[in-house]
Amino acid sequence: MSNKHKIGILGFGCVGQGLYDVLQHNQLLEIANICVKDKEKERPLPATAFTFDAQQLLQDDSIDLLAELISDPKEAYLLVKQALLEGKTVVSANKKMIAENLPELVQLQQQYKGVLLYEAAVCGSIPILRTLEAYYSTEPLKEVSGILNGSSNYILHKLDTENLSYEEALHQAQALGFAETDPTLDVGGYDALHKICIIAAHAFGVVVPLQKVLRFGISRVSTQDVALAQAVGARIKLVASAKINNLGELEVQVLPTFVFPDNELYYVHAEFNGVQLDARFAGSQFLKGRGAGSHPTGSAVWADVSAALAGYKYTYPKLQAATTPVAADATLRVYLRLAAQNGELPNLPWHEVTSFGVNSQVVQLVGTILRSDLLQHQQELEARGAFIAQLPDELAEEELLRAAIATELVAA
Ligand SMILES: NC(=O)c1ccc[n+]([C@@H]2O[C@H](COP(=O)([O-])OP(=O)(O)OC[C@H]3O[C@@H](n4cnc5c(N)ncnc54)[C@H](OP(=O)(O)O)[C@@H]3O)[C@@H](O)[C@H]2O)c1
């Protein structure tokens, strides 16, 4: 009798094939079967390696572990739920599915004694969840933030270094396989939102409702915005953050941000991801690596497969002890550029606002506003093609205005 562990793979796309490749280096695992969907697709393996019926894998009791790597979050949820209800061991890379169903997935593991690991769902090859779960299980964290979406970072990097337009950079990202044909989840900031909410559960023990998190993406960024950031010595990065504020409450957001050279994120280029941790006693740490791609993500799945088969599971120590409230609100200082309507400023409840570029087509301003007010007006701003970026406290407003005027980056 073979003493190899048998695994079943659901999905044989970018990540499924990556897992298949890396498993060729593991003599102790045997792939029992691979489930795919499209009967017409050409495959690099013989037809006998595949099934089109997921139940064949789910009902095979000789399989020790299922790797859920399909692209359909709704179907993935049903398959993972069924497996957990039967107390099985599952590894998944599906951040949307996990972020949308986390409380239930935790409860199912506890009730039916199944196991679900999902390191590959957050920042590909960067071992952030295991670090938070196992190493920082007790030490309080002050902040976890980072560049969590490789496609957006690739696009921003190309705008910054090669002066490409947003559309040109997006096409490049798609041609290289960094961005989906429908890039909305990536460039709209949703993918980073899913990841930061999963991180927040492990880092702070708080499940934050996705719809309550302020999220703007990069789909409206222009070469003008990038040049303005350069003029003050910054780069625009899509930063997702979860941090404890002065009142001990958790603040979570996903926002394009002006990032300066004193910040590690400034040096995270192209499709790479970077995560900063700030722990109360350990201080700050930084992890950088490939956040997506076939082999890097396959490697993260492999690490989870090996860990799960060795008996590792998430114990959600901070979720069990959670006492941290979610912040009711916060004040943000932002740069905003949007399509003009009769040259008028958008009717938002600004605390302070200075418009510095106004013509018949474009309005540019710097303003201070409550996060809840931005959240409330998000749809309206997005409909007007708004690009919004957070400005760090160190950047004086006058400096931004001076740089904008000096480099003729204001709409006149
Ligand atoms: N790509 C990355 O770099 C990356 C990184 C981290 C996490 N992820 C996550 O990993 C998962 C897979 O992504 P991917 O990039 O590998 O996707 P992909 O390249 O589009 O491949 C998806 C695979 O899922 C299969 N599939 C879709 N619906 C199915 C169903 N109902 N039943 C059985 N099989 C089904 C497809 O079958 P066919 O082959 O028949 O079409 C295909 O093999 C997603 O959740 C994604 O968010 C991806």
The ligand as an SDF file (V2000), in Angstrom:
LIG
                    3D

 48 52  0  0  0  0  0  0  0  0999 V2000
   -3.7580   33.8030  -10.8780 N   0  0  0  0  0  0  0  0  0  0  0  0
   -3.1420   34.1820   -9.7730 C   0  0  0  0  0  0  0  0  0  0  0  0
   -1.9900   34.6360   -9.8190 O   0  0  0  0  0  0  0  0  0  0  0  0
   -3.8240   34.0320   -8.4480 C   0  0  0  0  0  0  0  0  0  0  0  0
   -3.1290   34.4250   -7.2780 C   0  0  0  0  0  0  0  0  0  0  0  0
   -3.7400   34.2260   -6.0310 C   0  0  0  0  0  0  0  0  0  0  0  0
   -5.0050   33.6860   -5.9620 C   0  0  0  0  0  0  0  0  0  0  0  0
   -5.6780   33.3410   -7.1150 N   0  0  0  0  0  0  0  0  0  0  0  0
   -7.0060   32.7460   -6.9840 C   0  0  0  0  0  0  0  0  0  0  0  0
   -6.8990   31.3780   -7.3790 O   0  0  0  0  0  0  0  0  0  0  0  0
   -8.1330   30.9420   -7.9690 C   0  0  0  0  0  0  0  0  0  0  0  0
   -7.8520   30.3920   -9.3610 C   0  0  0  0  0  0  0  0  0  0  0  0
   -7.3140   31.4390  -10.1500 O   0  0  0  0  0  0  0  0  0  0  0  0
   -6.6400   31.1530  -11.5760 P   0  0  0  0  0  0  0  0  0  0  0  0
   -5.9080   32.4060  -11.9270 O   0  0  0  0  0  0  0  0  0  0  0  0
   -5.9200   29.8770  -11.5520 O   0  0  0  0  0  0  0  0  0  0  0  0
   -7.9330   31.0290  -12.5050 O   0  0  0  0  0  0  0  0  0  0  0  0
   -7.9840   30.5030  -14.0230 P   0  0  0  0  0  0  0  0  0  0  0  0
   -6.6420   30.5370  -14.6310 O   0  0  0  0  0  0  0  0  0  0  0  0
   -9.0870   31.2560  -14.6630 O   0  0  0  0  0  0  0  0  0  0  0  0
   -8.4110   28.9690  -13.8750 O   0  0  0  0  0  0  0  0  0  0  0  0
   -9.6220   28.6320  -13.2570 C   0  0  0  0  0  0  0  0  0  0  0  0
   -9.7880   27.1300  -13.2730 C   0  0  0  0  0  0  0  0  0  0  0  0
  -11.0050   26.8520  -12.5680 O   0  0  0  0  0  0  0  0  0  0  0  0
  -11.7560   25.9460  -13.3490 C   0  0  0  0  0  0  0  0  0  0  0  0
  -13.1780   26.1380  -13.0290 N   0  0  0  0  0  0  0  0  0  0  0  0
  -13.8950   27.2860  -13.0790 C   0  0  0  0  0  0  0  0  0  0  0  0
  -15.1580   27.0440  -12.6580 N   0  0  0  0  0  0  0  0  0  0  0  0
  -15.2060   25.7370  -12.3450 C   0  0  0  0  0  0  0  0  0  0  0  0
  -16.2220   24.8900  -11.8480 C   0  0  0  0  0  0  0  0  0  0  0  0
  -17.4530   25.3520  -11.5950 N   0  0  0  0  0  0  0  0  0  0  0  0
  -15.9430   23.5820  -11.6150 N   0  0  0  0  0  0  0  0  0  0  0  0
  -14.6900   23.0930  -11.8560 C   0  0  0  0  0  0  0  0  0  0  0  0
  -13.6900   23.8460  -12.3280 N   0  0  0  0  0  0  0  0  0  0  0  0
  -13.9470   25.1430  -12.5620 C   0  0  0  0  0  0  0  0  0  0  0  0
  -11.4200   26.2840  -14.7820 C   0  0  0  0  0  0  0  0  0  0  0  0
  -11.7630   25.1770  -15.5860 O   0  0  0  0  0  0  0  0  0  0  0  0
  -11.4010   25.1290  -17.1530 P   0  0  0  0  0  0  0  0  0  0  0  0
   -9.9280   24.8340  -17.1900 O   0  0  0  0  0  0  0  0  0  0  0  0
  -12.2120   23.9970  -17.6530 O   0  0  0  0  0  0  0  0  0  0  0  0
  -11.7580   26.4630  -17.7040 O   0  0  0  0  0  0  0  0  0  0  0  0
   -9.9200   26.5270  -14.6670 C   0  0  0  0  0  0  0  0  0  0  0  0
   -9.2080   25.3000  -14.7290 O   0  0  0  0  0  0  0  0  0  0  0  0
   -9.0530   32.1680   -7.9590 C   0  0  0  0  0  0  0  0  0  0  0  0
   -9.8340   32.1480   -6.8190 O   0  0  0  0  0  0  0  0  0  0  0  0
   -8.0790   33.3470   -7.8870 C   0  0  0  0  0  0  0  0  0  0  0  0
   -8.6480   34.4810   -7.2980 O   0  0  0  0  0  0  0  0  0  0  0  0
   -5.1030   33.5070   -8.3450 C   0  0  0  0  0  0  0  0  0  0  0  0
  1  2  1  0
  2  3  2  0
  2  4  1  0
  4  5  1  0
  4 48  2  0
  5  6  2  0
  6  7  1  0
  7  8  2  0
  8  9  1  0
  8 48  1  0
  9 10  1  0
  9 46  1  0
 10 11  1  0
 11 12  1  0
 11 44  1  0
 12 13  1  0
 13 14  1  0
 14 15  2  0
 14 16  1  0
 14 17  1  0
 17 18  1  0
 18 19  2  0
 18 20  1  0
 18 21  1  0
 21 22  1  0
 22 23  1  0
 23 24  1  0
 23 42  1  0
 24 25  1  0
 25 26  1  0
 25 36  1  0
 26 27  1  0
 26 35  1  0
 27 28  2  0
 28 29  1  0
 29 30  1  0
 29 35  2  0
 30 31  1  0
 30 32  2  0
 32 33  1  0
 33 34  2  0
 34 35  1  0
 36 37  1  0
 36 42  1  0
 37 38  1  0
 38 39  2  0
 38 40  1  0
 38 41  1  0
 42 43  1  0
 44 45  1  0
 44 46  1  0
 46 47  1  0
M  CHG  2   8   1  16  -1
M  END
$$$$
